[in-house]
Amino acid sequence: MTKAIWNGAVIAQSDDTVVVEGNYYFPADSVDMALLEDSAAHTNCPWKGEASYKTVVVDGQRNPNAAWYYPDPKTAAAEIKGRFAFWKGVTVA
């Protein structure tokens, strides 16, 4: 079972993760969406497409843009559609 943890809270856990470029992508239904807030941030990857971000919020502490996902990935990255990845201090193990 792979888990994403920040500030003592399990943000996501699943046996069905996809690893791309060293990042674990969790299925959306394995993510505690109550711990995520929308963000206006976006970045672009030449082969994956445009990423959207979420801020992780646990016990009133905010970790801006610590979760990302590709709502409409390019064909080469189709396997990560509907999945979330984490960084910025979020432990994935």
C-alpha positions in Angstrom: 0.0 0.0 0.0 1.5 3.3 -1.1 0.6 6.4 1.0 1.0 10.1 0.7 1.3 11.8 4.1 1.7 15.4 5.2 1.5 17.0 8.6 0.5 13.6 10.1 -2.5 13.1 7.8 -2.9 10.4 5.1 -3.8 12.4 1.9 -3.9 9.3 -0.3 -3.4 5.6 -0.2 -3.6 2.9 -2.8 -2.2 -0.3 -4.2 -2.9 1.1 -7.7 -0.3 3.8 -8.2 1.4 4.7 -11.5 5.0 5.8 -11.4 6.1 8.4 -13.9 9.4 10.2 -13.7 9.8 9.0 -10.1 6.4 10.4 -9.0 3.6 8.2 -7.7 0.2 9.0 -9.2 -2.7 8.0 -7.1 -6.3 7.3 -8.4 -8.6 10.2 -7.6 -10.9 7.9 -5.5 -8.0 7.1 -3.2 -7.4 10.8 -2.4 -9.0 12.5 0.6 -10.4 15.4 -1.4 -11.5 17.1 1.9 -7.8 17.9 2.4 -7.3 19.6 -1.0 -8.3 23.1 -2.1 -8.3 24.4 -5.7 -5.4 26.4 -6.8 -5.1 28.7 -9.8 -1.6 27.4 -10.6 -0.8 25.5 -13.8 2.3 24.3 -15.5 3.0 22.8 -18.9 5.0 19.6 -19.7 6.0 19.0 -23.3 4.9 15.4 -23.3 2.3 15.2 -20.5 0.4 18.4 -21.1 -1.0 21.0 -18.7 -0.9 20.3 -15.0 -3.4 21.7 -12.5 -2.6 22.1 -8.8 -4.3 21.8 -5.4 -3.2 23.1 -2.0 -3.0 20.5 0.8 -4.6 21.7 4.0 -4.2 19.8 7.2 -5.2 21.1 10.7 -5.2 24.6 9.4 -1.7 24.4 7.9 -1.5 25.0 4.1 1.0 23.5 1.7 0.3 25.5 -1.5 0.3 23.6 -4.8 1.6 20.4 -3.2 -0.7 18.2 -5.3 -1.0 18.1 -9.0 -2.9 16.3 -11.7 -3.4 16.3 -15.5 -7.1 16.8 -16.3 -6.5 16.2 -20.0 -3.1 14.7 -20.5 -1.5 14.2 -23.9 -1.8 10.7 -25.4 1.7 9.7 -24.2 0.7 10.3 -20.6 -2.9 8.9 -20.8 -2.2 6.5 -17.9 -2.1 9.4 -15.4 -5.5 10.8 -16.3 -7.6 11.1 -13.2 -4.6 10.6 -10.9 -2.9 12.9 -8.4 0.8 13.2 -7.4 2.4 15.0 -4.5 5.6 16.9 -3.6 6.7 19.9 -1.5 7.2 17.9 1.7 4.5 15.3 1.2 6.0 11.9 2.0 5.2 9.1 -0.4 6.1 5.7 0.8 
